C-alpha cells in the first residue's frame, strides 16, 4: 500500500487482513459493473488471473474483459467479511499487469496456482496462463473509501445485468393433478 499522510496504520491492516481472509473480492474498473473475482494477497497487493480474451471461455479462467482494467489504470476493490459475508472495506487500487516469465509474474503465479480450484491442467497451468491469460496486481493506493464506521447509507443494490435468459412460463393447469394424484386400487 502506498503510504500517504491520510493512510492510517489500522486502514492498512484492515485492507490486508480482509483481502487475505476473503476468497473473493469485488473489482470495479473504469468500465462496467463490479465483478466477483477469486484472488490471492501477495506482497502487498491483490493478485488475480483471468482470461486475456475477456470472456473467460477461451482460457477457462474468470473473465476480465469489459472492466477496463489496464496497466497503470485504477480500480475499486471491495472485500467482504468472512464471518458475516457483508461489505467490510472498499479501497482504491492501481492496476499493474505482470509480464509473463518475469520475476514478479512467477512469484504471483506460484501463489495463484495454489489457490486455483479444479484446474483441468494442474501440471501445465502456468504455461497456459502465460499463453492465454492476464495476471493483474491491484495495489492499494492508500485511499480507503469504506470501512467500519464510514459506510454509506444506501443499499448499493445494482440492477441485474442484461441477459437472454427468461423466466419459465406458468405451469399448465392440469400438471398438479397429474403429479399429485393418488393411484386408486
Buried (B, 14 or more C-beta within 10 A) or exposed (E): BEEEEEBEEEBBEBBBBBBEBBEEBBBBBEEEEBBEBBBBBBEBBBBBBBBBBBEBEEBBBBBBBEBBBBEEBBBBBBBBBEEEEEBBBBBBBBBBBBEBEEEBBBBBBEBBBEEBEEBEEEEEBBEBBBEBBBBBBBBBBBBBBBBEEEBEEEEEEEEEEEEEEEEEEEEEEEEEEEEEEEEEE
